Amino acid sequence: MRHWAIAWALATATVAGAAAAASKPRIADDPISYGDQRRAQMAGYSQRHYGEREWRLHDPDAIVLHYTAGGSYSSAWSTFDSNAPNLGELPGVCAHYVVKRSGKIAELVPPRIRCRHTIGLNHRSIGIEMVQEAGPGPAWADRQILQRRPQVRAALRLVDWLQGRFEIATGDVIGHSMANQSPYFKDRKGWRNDHTDWLKRDVKTFRKRLRRV
């Protein structure tokens, strides 16, 4: 076989492999309330905290991992749907995706809309919640997810697909506890994150598995 033919075959195999790795997992649509009023609230929040009046999420640069600190998907969905003020401001908190213990994935908000899930990064990132109650500490909770095969496998597939869709580097897949150190972090009001969900060492474990997806 000629060298050009070999090169073409290798390139084709590489592209095919990458496409397979980035295939979309099964995702159920389960939208929360996010109409015109909430979008206007998000635009106002963005103006105050990022200096731009916008509710759309353009070309996200990071993916932030969270866990719900509650034991059920329905309670997380209800919290996000309620649009209750958080830290005295609207809109309320939300996440783009929730990964259930069973491994089922639900999309609550399309990734082209900003969700208030991480201070300083809502204008640059996609938020993923995993159903997991709080326990003896954040490391314990992270480990429950990492050891729950259906859930962590689904989370890995979701993140892999989102990385391919939006060209997000593995180094920009972070935990909520790492948000203040992100190069994309910005908050004009001086707000900072105090969450401890998804510690750096556990995110490193997640990233290692992500590279093998």
PAZAPA-4460 file (N, C-alpha, C; in steps of 0.05 Angstrom, whole numbers, plus 32768, in hexadecimal, padded with zeros to 4 digits):
% residues 213
    n_x    n_y    n_z   ca_x   ca_y   ca_z    c_x    c_y    c_z   seq   type   mol
   8011   7FE8   8000   8000   8000   8000   8012   8019   8000     1      M     A
   800B   802C   7FEF   801A   8045   7FEE   8018   8054   8008     2      R     A
   802D   8065   800D   802D   8075   8026   8015   8087   8029     3      H     A
   800C   8093   8013   7FF5   80A5   8015   7FDC   8096   801C     4      W     A
   7FDA   807D   8012   7FC3   806D   8018   7FC2   8065   8035     5      A     A
   7FDA   805E   8040   7FDC   8057   805C   7FD5   806F   806D     6      I     A
   7FE0   8086   8066   7FDA   809E   8075   7FBC   80A5   8075     7      A     A
   7FAF   80A1   805D   7F93   80A7   805B   7F83   8093   806C     8      W     A
   7F8B   807A   806C   7F7D   8066   807C   7F7F   806C   809A     9      A     A
   7F97   8074   80A3   7F9B   807B   80BF   7F8B   8093   80C7    10      L     A
   7F8B   80A8   80B5   7F7B   80C0   80BB   7F5E   80BA   80BD    11      A     A
   7F54   80A9   80AA   7F38   80A1   80AB   7F30   8093   80C4    12      T     A
   7F42   8080   80CC   7F3D   8071   80E5   7F3D   8083   80FD    13      A     A
   7F4F   8097   80FD   7F51   80AA   8114   7F37   80BA   8116    14      T     A
   7F2E   80C5   80FF   7F16   80D5   80FF   7EFE   80C4   8107    15      V     A
   7EFC   80AC   80FD   7EE6   809A   8104   7EE6   8094   8122    16      A     A
   7EFE   808F   812D   7F00   808A   8149   7EF8   80A1   815A    17      G     A
   7F00   80B9   8152   7EF9   80D1   8160   7EDB   80D6   815F    18      A     A
   7ECF   80D1   8148   7EB2   80D5   8145   7EA3   80C2   8157    19      A     A
   7EAD   80A8   8158   7EA0   8095   8169   7EA2   809D   8187    20      A     A
   7EB9   80A7   818F   7EBD   80AF   81AA   7EAB   80C6   81B2    21      A     A
   7EA6   80D7   819F   7E96   80EF   81A5   7E78   80EB   819E    22      A     A
   7E6F   80D2   819A   7E53   80CE   8194   7E41   80D7   81AB    23      S     A
   7E2A   80E1   81A4   7E18   80EC   81B8   7E0B   80D6   81C8    24      K     A
   7E0C   80D8   81E2   7DFF   80C4   81F3   7DE1   80C9   81F2    25      P     A
   7DD2   80B6   81FD   7DB5   80B9   81FE   7DAE   80CE   8214    26      R     A
   7DA0   80E3   820C   7D9A   80F9   821E   7D7C   80FE   821D    27      I     A
   7D6F   80FE   8234   7D52   8104   8235   7D4E   8122   8239    28      A     A
   7D3B   812E   822B   7D34   814A   822F   7D21   814C   8247    29      D     A
   7D28   815B   825A   7D17   8160   8272   7D1A   817D   827A    30      D     A
   7D11   818F   8269   7D17   81AC   826E   7D0A   81B7   8286    31      P     A
   7D1A   81C8   8294   7D0F   81D8   82AA   7D03   81F2   829E    32      I     A
   7CF5   8201   82AE   7CEA   821A   82A5   7D00   822E   829F    33      S     A
   7D02   8237   8286   7D17   824A   827F   7D0D   825B   8268    34      Y     A
   7CF8   826A   826E   7CEB   827B   825A   7CF8   8296   8258    35      G     A
   7CE9   82A9   824C   7CF3   82C4   8247   7CFB   82D2   8260    36      D     A
   7CEB   82CF   8276   7CF1   82DD   828E   7D0C   82D3   829A    37      Q     A
   7D10   82B9   829B   7D29   82AE   82A6   7D41   82B5   8294    38      R     A
   7D3C   82B6   827A   7D52   82BE   8268   7D5A   82DB   826D    39      R     A
   7D46   82EC   8271   7D4C   8308   8277   7D5A   830A   8292    40      A     A
   7D53   82FA   82A5   7D61   82FA   82BF   7D7E   82F1   82BB    41      Q     A
   7D82   82DD   82AB   7D9E   82D4   82A5   7DAE   82E9   8297    42      M     A
   7DA2   82F8   8285   7DB0   830E   8278   7DB7   8323   828B    43      A     A
   7DA5   8329   829E   7DAB   833D   82B3   7DC2   8334   82C5    44      G     A
   7DC1   831A   82CD   7DD6   830F   82DD   7DF1   8311   82CF    45      Y     A
   7DF1   830B   82B5   7E0A   830C   82A5   7E14   8328   82A4    46      S     A
   7E02   833B   82A2   7E0B   8357   82A1   7E19   835F   82BB    47      Q     A
   7E0D   8357   82D1   7E19   835E   82EB   7E33   8350   82F1    48      R     A
   7E35   8337   82E8   7E4C   8327   82F0   7E62   8324   82DB    49      H     A
   7E5A   8327   82C1   7E6D   8323   82AB   7E70   833B   8299    50      Y     A
   7E5F   834F   829D   7E61   8367   828D   7E55   8366   8272    51      G     A
   7E43   8352   826D   7E36   8350   8253   7E19   8346   8258    52      E     A
   7E07   8353   824B   7DEA   834B   824E   7DE4   8335   823A    53      R     A
   7DE5   831C   8244   7DE2   8305   8231   7DD8   82ED   8241    54      E     A
   7DC6   82DD   8235   7DBD   82C4   8242   7DC6   82AC   8231    55      W     A
   7DD0   82B1   821A   7DD9   829B   8209   7DF5   8292   8211    56      R     A
   7DFB   8279   820E   7E16   826E   8213   7E24   8269   81F9    57      L     A
   7E36   827A   81F2   7E45   8277   81D9   7E5F   8269   81DD    58      H     A
   7E64   8254   81CE   7E7D   8246   81CE   7E89   8241   81EA    59      D     A
   7E7C   8230   81FA   7E86   822B   8215   7EA2   8220   8215    60      P     A
   7EB2   8228   8229   7ECE   8220   822B   7ED3   820C   8241    61      D     A
   7EC0   8206   8252   7EC5   81F4   8269   7EAC   81E4   826F    62      A     A
   7EB0   81CE   827D   7E9B   81BE   8287   7E9F   81BB   82A5    63      I     A
   7E8B   81C1   82B5   7E8D   81C0   82D2   7E7D   81A9   82DD    64      V     A
   7E8A   8198   82ED   7E7D   8181   82F9   7E73   8188   8315    65      L     A
   7E5B   817F   831B   7E4E   8184   8335   7E41   816A   833E    66      H     A
   7E39   8169   8357   7E26   8155   8360   7E10   8163   836F    67      Y     A
   7DF9   8156   8370   7DE0   8164   8378   7DDE   8169   8397    68      T     A
   7DEE   8159   83A7   7DEC   815B   83C4   7DD0   8153   83CD    69      A     A
   7DC2   8144   83BC   7DA7   8139   83C3   7DA5   811D   83B6    70      G     A
   7D93   810D   83BF   7D92   80F1   83B6   7D80   80EB   839F    71      G     A
   7D72   8100   8394   7D60   80FA   837E   7D62   810E   8367    72      S     A
   7D5C   8104   8350   7D5B   8115   8338   7D44   8129   833A    73      Y     A
   7D2D   8120   8344   7D16   8131   8345   7D1A   8149   8356    74      S     A
   7D28   8146   836D   7D2D   815D   837E   7D3F   8171   8371    75      S     A
   7D53   8167   8362   7D65   817A   8354   7D56   8188   833E    76      A     A
   7D46   817A   832F   7D37   8186   8319   7D24   819C   8325    77      W     A
   7D17   8196   833B   7D04   81A9   8346   7D13   81C2   8350    78      S     A
   7D2A   81BE   835C   7D3A   81D5   8365   7D42   81E7   834E    79      T     A
   7D4B   81DB   8338   7D53   81EB   8321   7D3A   81F8   8313    80      F     A
   7D24   81EA   8313   7D0C   81F4   8306   7D00   820B   8316    81      D     A
   7D04   820C   8330   7CF6   8220   8341   7CFF   823C   833B    82      S     A
   7D17   823F   8331   7D22   825A   832C   7D22   826C   8345    83      N     A
   7D27   8260   835C   7D28   826F   8375   7D41   8280   8376    84      A     A
   7D40   8298   8381   7D58   82A9   8383   7D6F   829A   8391    85      P     A
   7D87   829F   8389   7D9F   8294   8396   7DB2   82AB   839B    86      N     A
   7DBC   82AD   83B4   7DCD   82C3   83BC   7DC0   82DE   83B6    87      L     A
   7DA6   82DE   83B8   7D97   82F7   83B5   7D93   8300   8398    88      G     A
   7D9A   82EF   8384   7D97   82F6   8368   7D88   82E1   8358    89      E     A
   7D7C   82EA   8343   7D70   82D9   832F   7D80   82DA   8315    90      L     A
   7D7F   82C5   8305   7D6E   82AD   8308   7D79   829A   831D    91      P     A
   7D69   8285   8322   7D72   8270   8335   7D87   825E   8328    92      G     A
   7D91   824C   8338   7DA6   8239   832F   7D9A   8225   831C    93      V     A
   7DAB   821A   830B   7DA2   8204   82FA   7DBA   81F6   82EF    94      C     A
   7DB6   81E1   82DF   7DCC   81D3   82D2   7DC2   81CA   82B7    95      A     A
   7DD4   81C7   82A4   7DCC   81BF   8289   7DC4   81A1   8289    96      H     A
   7DD3   8191   8297   7DCF   8174   8296   7DCF   8169   82B3    97      Y     A
   7DBF   8154   82B7   7DC1   8144   82D0   7DC4   8127   82C8    98      V     A
   7DD8   811A   82D5   7DDD   80FD   82D0   7DD2   80EE   82E8    99      V     A
   7DBF   80DD   82E4   7DB2   80CE   82F9   7DC4   80B7   8302   100      K     A
   7DBE   80AB   8319   7DCD   8094   8323   7DCC   807D   830F   101      R     A
   7DB6   807A   8302   7DB2   8064   82EF   7DC3   8067   82D5   102      S     A
   7DCE   807F   82D1   7DDD   8084   82B9   7DCC   8093   82A4   103      G     A
   7DB3   8098   82AA   7DA2   80A7   8297   7DAA   80C5   8299   104      K     A
   7DAA   80D2   8282   7DB2   80EE   8280   7D9A   80FF   8278   105      I     A
   7D96   8115   8286   7D80   8127   827F   7D8B   8143   8279   106      A     A
   7D81   814F   8263   7D88   816A   825D   7D72   817C   8267   107      E     A
   7D7A   818E   8279   7D67   81A1   8285   7D67   81BC   8277   108      L     A
   7D7E   81C4   826E   7D81   81DD   825F   7D94   81D8   8248   109      V     A
   7D8E   81E1   8230   7DA0   81DD   8219   7DBB   81EA   821F   110      P     A
   7DD1   81DF   8215   7DEB   81EA   821A   7DF1   8204   820B   111      P     A
   7DDE   820F   81FD   7DE1   8229   81F1   7DD5   823F   8202   112      R     A
   7DCB   8238   8219   7DBF   824B   822C   7DCF   824B   8246   113      I     A
   7DD4   8262   8251   7DE3   8264   826A   7DD3   825A   8281   114      R     A
   7DE0   824A   8292   7DD4   8240   82AA   7DE5   824A   82C2   115      C     A
   7DD7   8251   82D7   7DE5   825B   82EE   7DED   8244   8300   116      R     A
   7E04   8238   82FB   7E0D   8221   830A   7E28   8225   8318   117      H     A
   7E38   8238   830F   7E53   823D   831A   7E5A   825A   8319   118      T     A
   7E5E   8267   8330   7E66   8283   8330   7E7E   8287   831F   119      I     A
   7E7D   829C   830F   7E94   82A4   82FE   7E98   8295   82E5   120      G     A
   7E88   8280   82E0   7E8C   8270   82C8   7E72   826A   82B8   121      L     A
   7E5C   8276   82C2   7E42   8270   82B4   7E42   8279   8297   122      N     A
   7E53   828D   8291   7E54   8297   8275   7E67   8288   8263   123      H     A
   7E76   8274   826F   7E8A   8266   8260   7E89   8248   8263   124      R     A
   7E75   823D   8271   7E76   8221   8277   7E5B   8213   8277   125      S     A
   7E5C   81F8   8274   7E45   81E7   8276   7E45   81D9   8291   126      I     A
   7E2F   81D7   829E   7E2D   81CB   82B8   7E20   81B0   82B7   127      G     A
   7E2D   819C   82C4   7E23   8181   82C5   7E20   8179   82E3   128      I     A
   7E08   8172   82EB   7E03   8168   8306   7E01   8149   8305   129      E     A
   7E0A   813D   831A   7E07   8120   831E   7DF8   811B   8338   130      M     A
   7DE4   810B   8337   7DD3   8106   834E   7DE4   80F7   8363   131      V     A
   7DE8   8104   8379   7DF8   80F9   838F   7DF3   8109   83A8   132      Q     A
   7DEC   80FC   83BE   7DE8   810A   83D7   7E02   8111   83E4   133      E     A
   7E02   8125   83F5   7E19   812C   8404   7E1E   8117   8419   134      A     A
   7E37   8115   8423   7E3D   8101   8437   7E53   810B   844A   135      G     A
   7E65   80F9   8452   7E7B   8101   8464   7E8D   8117   8459   136      P     A
   7E8D   811B   843F   7E9D   8130   8434   7E9D   812F   8415   137      G     A
   7EA8   8144   8408   7EA7   8145   83EB   7EB6   812D   83DE   138      P     A
   7ECC   8125   83E9   7EDB   810F   83DE   7ECA   80F5   83DE   139      A     A
   7EBC   80F1   83F4   7EAA   80DA   83F6   7E95   80DB   83E0   140      W     A
   7E88   80F1   83DC   7E73   80F4   83C8   7E7E   80F0   83AC   141      A     A
   7E95   80FC   83A7   7EA2   80F7   838C   7EA7   80DA   8387   142      D     A
   7EB0   80CC   839C   7EB7   80AF   8398   7E9E   809F   8393   143      R     A
   7E88   80A6   839F   7E6F   8097   839A   7E68   8098   837C   144      Q     A
   7E6C   80AF   8370   7E66   80B2   8354   7E7A   80A2   8343   145      I     A
   7E94   80A6   834A   7EA9   8098   833B   7EA7   807A   833C   146      L     A
   7E9B   8070   8352   7E98   8053   8355   7E7D   8048   834B   147      Q     A
   7E6B   805B   8343   7E50   8053   8339   7E51   8051   831B   148      R     A
   7E57   803A   8311   7E5E   8037   82F5   7E4A   8042   82E1   149      R     A
   7E30   803C   82E3   7E1D   8047   82CF   7E1E   8066   82CE   150      P     A
   7E1F   8072   82E5   7E1F   808F   82E6   7E38   809C   82DC   151      Q     A
   7E4F   8092   82E5   7E68   809F   82DC   7E6D   8099   82BE   152      V     A
   7E66   8082   82B5   7E69   807C   8298   7E58   808F   8287   153      R     A
   7E40   8094   8290   7E2E   80A7   8281   7E3A   80C3   8283   154      A     A
   7E44   80CB   829A   7E50   80E5   829C   7E68   80E8   828A   155      A     A
   7E79   80D4   8288   7E90   80D4   8277   7E88   80D7   8259   156      L     A
   7E74   80C8   8251   7E6A   80CA   8236   7E5F   80E5   822F   157      R     A
   7E50   80F0   8242   7E44   810B   823E   7E5A   8120   823C   158      L     A
   7E6E   811F   824E   7E84   8133   824C   7E93   812F   8233   159      V     A
   7E99   8117   822B   7EA8   8112   8212   7E9A   811D   81FA   160      D     A
   7E80   8119   81F9   7E70   8124   81E3   7E70   8142   81E3   161      W     A
   7E6C   814E   81FA   7E6C   816C   81FC   7E88   8177   81F5   162      L     A
   7E9D   8169   81FD   7EB8   8173   81F5   7EBB   8173   81D7   163      Q     A
   7EB2   815E   81CA   7EB4   815E   81AD   7EA2   8173   819F   164      G     A
   7E8B   8177   81AA   7E78   818A   819E   7E82   81A7   81A0   165      R     A
   7E8E   81AD   81B7   7E95   81C9   81BC   7EB4   81CD   81BE   166      F     A
   7EC3   81B9   81B8   7EE0   81BA   81B8   7EEB   81C4   81D3   167      E     A
   7EE3   81B6   81E8   7EEB   81BC   8203   7F01   81A9   820B   168      I     A
   7F18   81B4   8215   7F2F   81A4   821D   7F29   8195   8236   169      A     A
   7F36   817D   8239   7F32   816D   8251   7F3B   817D   826A   170      T     A
   7F4F   818E   8268   7F58   819E   827E   7F44   81B2   8287   171      G     A
   7F30   81B7   8277   7F1A   81CA   827E   7F01   81BC   8287   172      D     A
   7F03   81A2   828C   7EEE   8193   829A   7EF6   8194   82B7   173      V     A
   7EE7   81A3   82C7   7EEE   81A9   82E2   7ED7   81A3   82F6   174      I     A
   7EDE   81A2   830F   7ECA   81A0   8324   7EC2   81BC   832E   175      G     A
   7EAB   81BE   833A   7EA2   81D8   8345   7EB7   81E3   8358   176      H     A
   7EC4   81D2   8367   7ED8   81DC   837B   7EF0   81E9   836E   177      S     A
   7EF4   81E4   8353   7F0B   81EF   8345   7F05   8208   8335   178      M     A
   7EEC   8211   8337   7EE3   8227   8325   7EF2   8241   8328   179      A     A
   7EF9   8248   8341   7F06   8262   8346   7F22   8263   8339   180      N     A
   7F2E   824C   8333   7F48   824C   8327   7F47   8249   8308   181      Q     A
   7F2F   8247   82FD   7F2D   8245   82E0   7F36   825E   82D2   182      S     A
   7F45   825C   82BB   7F4D   8274   82AD   7F35   8283   82A1   183      P     A
   7F1E   8277   82A1   7F06   8284   8296   7EF5   8292   82AC   184      Y     A
   7EFE   828F   82C5   7EEE   829A   82DC   7EED   82B8   82DA   185      F     A
   7ED5   82C3   82DF   7ED1   82E0   82DF   7EB9   82E7   82EF   186      K     A
   7EBB   82F9   8301   7EA3   8303   830F   7EA8   8320   8318   187      D     A
   7E99   8332   830C   7E9D   834F   8311   7E95   8358   832D   188      R     A
   7E85   8347   833A   7E7C   834E   8355   7E8E   8342   836B   189      K     A
   7EA2   8334   8363   7EB5   8328   8376   7EAB   830F   8383   190      G     A
   7E96   8302   8378   7E8C   82E9   8383   7EA0   82D3   837E   191      W     A
   7EA1   82BF   8390   7EB2   82A8   838E   7EA3   828F   8395   192      R     A
   7EAB   8279   838A   7E9F   825F   8390   7EA9   8254   83AB   193      N     A
   7E97   8248   83BB   7EA0   823B   83D3   7E98   821D   83D4   194      D     A
   7E90   8212   83BD   7E88   81F6   83BB   7EA0   81E4   83BB   195      H     A
   7E9C   81CC   83C6   7EB1   81B8   83C7   7EAB   819F   83B6   196      T     A
   7E94   81A0   83A7   7E8E   8188   8397   7EA1   8185   837F   197      D     A
   7EA9   816C   837B   7EBD   8164   8368   7ED8   8172   836D   198      W     A
   7EE6   8165   8380   7F01   816E   8387   7F14   8169   8370   199      L     A
   7F2A   8178   836F   7F3D   8176   8359   7F48   815A   8355   200      K     A
   7F4F   814C   836A   7F5A   8132   8367   7F46   811E   835B   201      R     A
   7F2C   8122   8361   7F17   8111   8356   7F12   8118   8339   202      D     A
   7F14   8132   8332   7F12   813A   8316   7F28   812E   8306   203      V     A
   7F40   812D   8311   7F57   8121   8303   7F51   8104   82FC   204      K     A
   7F44   80F5   830F   7F3C   80DA   830A   7F28   80D9   82F3   205      T     A
   7F14   80EB   82F4   7F00   80EC   82DF   7F0D   80F2   82C4   206      F     A
   7F20   8104   82C3   7F2E   810B   82AA   7F3D   80F3   829F   207      R     A
   7F4A   80E4   82B0   7F59   80CC   82A7   7F46   80B8   829A   208      K     A
   7F2F   80B4   82A6   7F1B   80A3   829A   7F10   80AE   8280   209      R     A
   7F0E   80C9   827F   7F03   80D6   8268   7F15   80D2   824F   210      L     A
   7F2F   80D1   8254   7F42   80CD   823E   7F40   80B1   8232   211      R     A
   7F34   809F   8241   7F31   8083   8237   7F16   807E   822B   212      R     A
   7F04   8092   822B   7EE9   808E   8220   7EEB   8089   8202   213      V     A
***
